[in-house]
Amino acid sequence: MSAAHTSTGRGPGHAVVIGGGISGLAAAHRLLQGGARVTVLEASGRLGGKLHAGEIAGVPVDLGAESMLARRPEAVELARAVGIGGRLQPPATATAALWTRDALRPMPKGHVMGVPGDLAPLAASGVISPEGMARIAQDETLARTETGEDVAVGEYVAARLGREVVDRLVEPLLGGVYAGDAYRISMRAAVPQLFEVARTRRSLTEGVRDLQARAAATAPQNGQAAPVFMGIDGGIGTLPAAVADAVRRAGGELRCGAAVDELHWAGDDGWRIRLGDRTLTADAVVMAAPAGAAAHLLRQGSPAAAAELATVDYASMALVTMAFRRADLDRVPAGSGFLVPPVDGRRIKASTFSSHKWGWIGDADPDLFVLRTSLGRYQDDADLQRDDSELVALSLADLGAAVGLTARPVAATVTRWEGGLPQYAVGHLERVAKIRAAVARMPGALRVCGAVYDGVGIPACIGSAHRAADEILGTLTADRTPGE
């Protein structure tokens, strides 16, 4: 018997997917397309993970992730495949700001994840002090800064351009993705295009300009730039439900409240998956659970993979979504929202003006203005111990200081994401390679996917799921003989 286990019964092989977030659902969808039988086991009472559609004051909103990168194809293609491609919509406005140095300042253009190539718009924005601008200019003459196999984004950028660029630009932008600390996040894993520049060029700003020039050379010539991000009418949180419906139509089984207690390989009997007093058997497993849960389930079958997974840290955060009567507002804030550098010492880390940013929210009730704030960062989650009303009050206080908001919301809801975002520490890609290598040495067909491996964005999670599913499909067919 090879490591690719032959089906325990006649007909297509049976794959169990552990985890019903977007990664697990995308894996299930792909497996079904490949002819496998599929069961998805989700420990919580809801599918979708950090994609969560809800409503406030009768208006549809996202209570989790609200947009997906459109320049990677996986998420857009999946939305189309499950029948909701017609609901894809770009942001109605992408005019974002930074709340820093006690003012809302325009987000400067001409940067890659906060690293500037064009210094003129950065200087005009007032985000960086004159002394900070002078420090950036030294990048052109500094000796090369070595990266080694990996380096923290903040560490490298500060060495080249000074800490101001990291603290006031890179930190809030990376924080919007990872809720993390730029001085700990792996450049190679989180911003690979910058790592390639750092590895091959002496000047960081010159390398960024080259990146931008190459991007401009491949842009459409009709002047209509493709949207960077995409949303879905009704919220990104409706994508998991659409994928789940497609999985059911294809014959897949979806179980919520199905926490897996134990997973082990039983040789000719395949995988045995224990849920309380019940046991399932499967020919293959896709592990789409967060790192801690995956480590727990793999500790017997692959102690090496479990040990690496156990080292992955997570950040927690909370989203405060509020609806205001427009008639109660002295003025309606402009733009799509703002980011807040941690160095400014505010409570919120960002605010999105949802009624401006997403057309379906503004159209749902033109008399309401919906916005949301986020609180909490990696190792900065003391405020998350407060109750919901206190988080609303903290958000209102900061909004008052930032945009002069004095009205009270007619509705507010707080969504907490405990351990919601994996942190890509320096050496993350090496850690992921070790996990996958250890998993590949296991006797049965098992693969891992999700936000902890190949990127925390929705397209990256779907791409990770497709990789795992395709490899599993290979194992389900490798040992099968015609007629089985």
LODRENMI-132854 format. One record per residue (C-alpha): x negated, y negated, z negated; residue in one letter. Coordinates in steps of 0.25 Angstrom, whole numbers, plus 5000, padded with zeros to 4 digits. Example, Ala and Ser with C-alpha at 12.3 -4.5 7.8 and 13.67 -1.06 7.14 Angstrom:
2
495150184969A494550044971S
//
This chain:
484
500050005000M499449875004S499649734997A500749705007A501849795000H502849865009T504349835007S504949914995T506149945004G506549945019R506849815026G506049685024P505149665012G505749595000H504949474995A505249404982V504949254981V504749204966I505149064965G506248984972G505648854975G505448804989I504248884990S504949014986G506148984995L505248955007A504549085005A505849155004A506349095017H505049125024R505149275019L506549295024L506149235038Q505049345038G506049455035G505849485020A506949495010R506749394999V507149364985T506849234978V506749224963L506849084957E506649074942A507448954940S508948934943G508648844956R507948864969L507048764975G506048734964G505548584964K506548554976L507848524969H509048454975A509948374965G510848254965E510948124957I512248044956A512748134968G511548104976V510648214981P509248214976V507948294975D507648324960L506348384964G505448374977A506048274986E505248274999S504348365007M503148345016L503648345030A502248345037R502148495032R503148575040P503548685030E504648615022A505348545034V505348675042E505948755030L507048645029A507348665044R507248815043A508348815032V509248725039G509048585032I508148525042G509148425046G509148375032R507648335032L507448185030Q506248105028P506147995017P507047875021A505847795016T504447825012A504047685006T503447724993A502647644983A501747654971L502047604958W500747554953T500047434946R501447394942D502047374956A502647464967L501647464978R501847514992P501247654994M499947625003P499947695016K498647755022G498347855012H498348005010V498848044996M498447914991G497047914997V496947795006P496447785020G496947645023D496547555012L497347425017A498747475013P498147524999L497547394996A498847315000A499647404991S499047364978G499047504973V497447504972I496747384965S495647304973P494647384965E495247514969G495247474983M493747444982A493547574976R494247644988I493347574998A492147644992Q492647774998D491947735011E490547725005T490647834994L489847964995A490548084998R491448144987T491348294987E492648374985T492148514982G493148624985E494248534979D494448404971V495548324964A496148224973V496048114962G494548144959E494148144974Y494948014978V494547944965A493047974969A493247914983R494247804981L494347774966G495347814955R496347704959E496747774972V496947904964V497747844953D498647754961R498847824974L498347974974V498948004960E500347954963P500448024977L499848154972L500748144960G501948134969G501548274974V500948344963Y501348264950A499848284948G498548224944D497748174956A496448204948Y496748344947R497448384960I496648454971S496348374983M496148504991R497548554988A498348434987A497848344997V497048435007P496848325018Q496148235008L495348345003F494848375017E494548225019V493748235005A493048355010R492548305023T492448155022R491648055014R492647945014S494047975008L494747855014T494147875028E494648025028G496047975024V496047885036R495647995045D496748085039L497747975042Q497147945056A497348095060R498748095054A499047965063A498548035075A499448155074T500648065070A501848055080P501647945090Q503047895090N502847815077G503747905069Q502947965058A503448105053A503948095039P502948135029V504048185019F505448245021M506648265013G507948335014I509348275014D509948315001G508548334995G507248424997I507848504986G508948554996T507848635003L507648744994P509248774994A509148775009A508048875009V508748954999A509948965007D509149005019A508449115011V509849165007R510349165021R509149245025A509449355014G508549305003G508949314989E508749194979L508749214964R508749094954C508549124939G507649234943A506349214935A505249324938V504649384926D503649484932E503149514945L502249644948H501849724960W502349874959A501649934971G502550004980D503749944973D503249804977G503449684968W504249694955R504849564951I505449564937R506549464934L507049484919G507649624919D507649634935R506549674944T506449644959L505549714969T504949644981A503949674992D503349534991A503349414982V503149264985V502749194972M503349054973A503449014959A502648904952P501148944947A501548974933G502649074936A501849134947A500649154938A501549224928H502149314938L500749344944L499949364931R500049514932Q499949544947G498849434950S498249374937P497249294946A498349224953A499149204940A497949144934A497749044945E499249004945L499148984930A498148874932T499148784941V499648664933D500948594936Y501548454934A502848424929S503748304933M505148254932A506048184942L507048074938V508048054948T509047934946M510147864954A510547714952F511647634958R511047544968R511947434962A511247444949D509847424955L509347284956D508547324968R508347464975V506947504975P506347514989A505547624995G505447774992S504847764978G503547754972F502447834965L501747794952V500247814950P500047884936P498947774933V500047674931D500647744919G502147754923R503047864919R503647894933I502647944944K503547914956A504947864960S505747904973T506847814977F507647924983S508747844989S507747774997H506847895001K507947995005W509047955014G510048065009W509948004994I510147864998G511347905007D512047994997A512447874988D512047734993P512447674980D511447754972L509947744972F509147864968V507747874964L506847974956R505647964948T504548074944S503848084931L502748174926G501348214932R500348324929Y499948314915Q500848194913D502148244909D502448194895A503648114901D504248244906L504548284891Q505548164890R507048194892D507748154905D508248024900S506847974897E506348014910L507447934917V507047814907A505547824911L505947824925S506847704924L505747624917A504747654927D505747624939L506047494932G504547454932A504347504946A505547454954V506347364944G507447474942L508347434930T509647514934A510047634927R510247764935P511647814936V511047954936A509748014933A509148164933T507848214929V507148334935T505948394928R504948484936W504148554925E502848604931G503348564944G502148534952L500848624953P499548544952Q498548564962Y497248554954A495848554960V495548694966G497048724968H496848784982L495848874977E496748914966R497848944976V496949024984A496549114972K498049134969I498349174983R497149264983A497549334970A499049354975V498549414988A497749514980R499049564973M499549704978P500949654982G501349544992A501449414984L501249274988R501249144981V501849004986C502348874981G501848734976A500748784968V499948834981Y499948754993D500548624990G501748564982V502548504993G503748574999I503048605012P501848665005A502748754996C503448805009I502148825016G501648905004S502948985004A502849015019H501449065017R501849155006A503049215013A502249235026D501149315018E502249395011I502949425024L501649485029G501549575018T502949625019L502749665033T501249705033A501549845027D502849875033R502949975044T504049975055P505350025050G505149995036E
//
